[in-house]
């Protein structure tokens, strides 16, 4: 799933984002209400994790009420240190689909998020496979195949390919890859992306008659099935 995490506490945000990515999800992050609202209304997400108390002039409940007023039905899990019954009721009345109080166990958060994702898609189980043409990624077994042939990937290569597959048909910029795959929010001024894309091409494209990973000049990369 693609998840938007809106949380101002850097420690909590980093902990949750790391766990979600390790569980096979793509995570976009915002640390204030203004940026979180912009991302929620301008992009498409499977679920949103939303802290109730946020800086930026827009708190979690205001953000939630705003996106619901715009007919955005993305499932939302509200996170908050406010644990009284009235607080939980307020979060749900504002449009939240679930409410989890801090501190929390990550395993419970993950279970709730995946349940919301299934509910939002009308699925009976979580999405466990990504498919692009003859390329298949199993998120549970961590296996990748192309045209039935198994491909062995290193953990970072797996994350890179997963990101490209989740954005198949879209231009993926270097900034997106640095943030989404390497968790860098700055340019390290290295060729780490080029090196990993080259290695991935050697495994995904070179043994096969057609290429899936394409360079988009002056923009980034795109994974698409010709």
Number of C-alpha atoms within 10 A of each C-alpha: 21 20 22 24 24 28 27 20 13 10 10 13 18 15 11 19 21 14 16 21 17 11 13 19 20 21 20 18 20 19 18 21 27 19 14 26 20 13 17 22 14 9 8 13 19 20 24 26 24 27 27 26 18 22 14 12 9 19 19 28 22 16 22 26 16 17 17 15 11 9 9 14 15 21 23 24 25 24 26 21 14 14 13 9 9 10 16 20 12 13 23 18 13 17 22 26 16 17 23 20 17 12 10 12 10 13 10 10 20 15 11 16 23 18 17 22 25 19 14 15 14 9 11 9 12 14 15 13 14 14 15 16 11 12 19 20 21 16 17 11 9 14 15 23 16 19 10 10 11 12 14 14 17 10 10 13 17 20 21 20 23 21 21 21 21 17 15 19 14 14 18 19 14 15 14 17 19 18 16 19 22 14 13 13 11 9 10 9 6 8 8 12 15 11 10 15 18 14 15 20 16 12 15 23 17 12 11 12 7 11 15 20 21 16 13 12 7 7 11 16 21 20 22 18 15 7
